[in-house]
Amino acid sequence: MAEDDEEVEAGDEEGGDGGEPSSEKGGKKKLLIIVALLLLLIVGGLAAAYFTGLMDPVIAMITGGKAQGEAGTEQTEEGGRAVFYDLQEMLVNLNTGGRKSSFLKIRVSLELESQADIPRIESVMPRIVDNFQTYLRELRIDDLKGSAGMYRLREELLVRVSAAAAPAKIKDVLFKEMLVQ
């Protein structure tokens, strides 16, 4: 027994001296893990910024602004930036079939291909508003329900505005506000 106690005491003393190198190894491991986590966080953040489009201006600056032009899309006069034209707010009666009247209040923005299309849009604005009004007055509340209704409405408005502003290219119709009462 006494020999066992002496071996334990000797082991404690060696463990105390041997503890410093093991804590030094543990410190190096912790530092390595922290550095690896920081690198992973930085790489993940850059990847997220790239895939969400936040890195596009930086990439365009580095590549000389030809990133979008090489992909086959035409750049606008403003270097590939979208051009938006806000239409006036419209308030129309919806087709309710004789029941209580319902109203649709809508504000839309047109996405144009270039800045040069704005004068053409302004010159045919009465025709665009008329096309929108006649279409919107025939809608029922059920036609506007859900995302499918919004999609159909967007497509129909795009067809009508594209027909009215024939030479000008309208890329999309964007809803800024839509209220059904």
C-alpha positions as a printed Julia matrix, in Angstrom:
181×3 Matrix{Float64}:
   0.0    0.0     0.0
   2.73   2.39    0.88
   4.34   1.71   -2.46
   1.06   2.48   -4.2
   0.77   5.83   -2.35
   4.32   6.73   -3.35
   3.55   5.9    -6.98
   0.39   8.04   -6.85
   2.32  10.94   -5.34
   5.02  10.55   -7.95
   2.34  10.42  -10.66
   0.77  13.61   -9.26
   4.06  15.41   -9.45
   4.66  14.23  -13.03
   1.08  15.07  -13.94
   1.62  18.58  -12.63
   4.74  19.04  -14.76
   3.18  17.16  -17.65
   0.03  19.32  -17.39
   1.73  22.35  -18.84
   2.58  20.73  -22.18
  -0.92  19.25  -22.44
  -2.5   22.66  -21.75
  -0.18  24.16  -24.35
  -1.45  21.57  -26.86
  -5.02  22.38  -25.81
  -4.35  26.09  -26.32
  -3.03  25.46  -29.82
  -6.08  23.34  -30.62
  -8.42  26.06  -29.35
  -6.6   28.69  -31.4
  -6.76  26.49  -34.5
 -10.5   25.92  -34.0
 -11.14  29.66  -33.54
  -9.17  30.51  -36.68
 -11.0   27.81  -38.65
 -14.4   29.11  -37.44
 -13.48  32.68  -38.37
 -12.4   31.6   -41.86
 -15.61  29.59  -42.25
 -17.67  32.58  -41.15
 -15.89  34.93  -43.57
 -16.18  32.51  -46.5
 -19.85  31.86  -45.68
 -20.57  35.58  -45.49
 -18.89  36.22  -48.84
 -20.79  33.33  -50.43
 -24.09  34.66  -49.06
 -23.29  38.15  -50.35
 -22.45  36.74  -53.79
 -25.6   34.65  -54.1
 -27.89  37.44  -52.86
 -26.41  39.85  -55.4
 -24.71  42.16  -52.94
 -21.34  41.47  -54.54
 -22.48  42.38  -58.08
 -21.24  46.0   -57.94
 -17.86  44.86  -56.61
 -17.56  42.17  -59.28
 -18.6   44.62  -62.01
 -16.01  47.1   -60.76
 -13.26  44.47  -60.77
 -14.16  43.07  -64.2
 -14.69  46.49  -65.75
 -18.49  46.43  -65.68
 -18.82  43.68  -68.3
 -20.24  40.97  -66.04
 -23.85  41.43  -67.15
 -23.06  42.34  -70.77
 -21.18  39.1   -71.38
 -24.1   37.04  -70.15
 -26.14  38.17  -73.16
 -28.32  40.77  -71.53
 -28.17  44.21  -73.06
 -26.9   46.94  -70.84
 -28.95  50.09  -70.61
 -27.58  53.59  -70.9
 -27.14  53.68  -67.13
 -24.79  50.71  -67.08
 -27.31  47.91  -66.61
 -29.45  49.57  -63.95
 -33.2   49.12  -64.12
 -35.4   52.04  -65.14
 -38.74  52.37  -63.37
 -41.69  54.6   -64.22
 -44.41  55.09  -61.6
 -47.98  55.28  -62.84
 -50.59  57.34  -61.07
 -52.77  55.7   -58.44
 -55.94  54.13  -59.85
 -59.22  53.58  -58.03
 -61.84  51.44  -59.8
 -65.13  49.72  -59.0
 -64.87  45.95  -59.23
 -67.5   43.83  -60.97
 -69.65  42.57  -58.09
 -72.72  41.47  -60.03
 -75.15  43.88  -58.35
 -74.06  43.23  -54.78
 -72.44  45.77  -52.51
 -69.86  47.73  -54.47
 -66.19  46.88  -54.0
 -63.23  49.0   -54.93
 -59.68  48.32  -56.02
 -56.99  50.87  -55.28
 -53.77  50.08  -57.12
 -50.39  51.74  -57.72
 -48.02  50.14  -60.18
 -44.55  50.82  -61.49
 -43.36  49.86  -64.95
 -39.87  48.43  -65.44
 -38.54  49.8   -68.71
 -35.65  48.56  -70.8
 -34.02  51.98  -71.13
 -34.31  55.62  -70.1
 -35.17  56.48  -73.72
 -38.54  54.7   -73.37
 -39.88  57.21  -70.81
 -41.0   59.84  -73.38
 -42.84  57.15  -75.34
 -44.61  55.96  -72.18
 -45.6   59.53  -71.27
 -46.96  60.17  -74.76
 -49.31  57.15  -74.62
 -50.2   57.42  -70.92
 -53.94  58.1   -71.54
 -54.15  54.89  -73.6
 -52.32  52.89  -70.9
 -54.62  54.2   -68.15
 -57.69  53.48  -70.29
 -56.56  49.91  -70.98
 -55.9   49.35  -67.28
 -59.22  50.9   -66.19
 -61.35  48.87  -68.59
 -59.62  45.64  -67.6
 -59.68  46.32  -63.86
 -63.39  47.24  -63.84
 -64.28  43.77  -65.14
 -62.38  41.95  -62.39
 -64.16  40.21  -59.55
 -62.82  39.94  -56.02
 -62.25  36.21  -56.57
 -59.96  37.02  -59.52
 -57.56  38.82  -57.17
 -57.29  36.18  -54.47
 -53.98  34.48  -53.78
 -50.66  34.62  -55.5
 -52.09  33.06  -58.66
 -54.55  35.96  -58.93
 -51.74  38.47  -58.49
 -49.67  36.69  -61.14
 -52.56  36.69  -63.64
 -53.2   40.38  -62.94
 -49.52  41.21  -63.49
 -49.44  39.29  -66.79
 -52.65  40.9   -68.08
 -51.45  44.4   -67.2
 -48.11  43.69  -68.87
 -49.85  42.58  -72.08
 -52.0   45.73  -72.08
 -49.19  48.19  -71.41
 -46.92  46.5   -73.96
 -49.65  46.81  -76.61
 -50.24  50.49  -75.81
 -46.54  51.44  -75.8
 -45.66  49.24  -78.79
 -42.15  50.33  -79.76
 -41.09  50.8   -76.13
 -40.07  47.59  -74.34
 -41.74  47.05  -70.96
 -39.95  44.38  -68.93
 -42.37  44.04  -66.02
 -45.28  45.51  -64.1
 -44.54  45.86  -60.4
 -47.18  46.37  -57.72
 -46.43  49.14  -55.26
 -49.79  49.12  -53.52
 -52.96  47.12  -53.94
 -56.0   47.48  -51.74
 -59.35  45.72  -52.23
 -62.25  47.09  -50.21
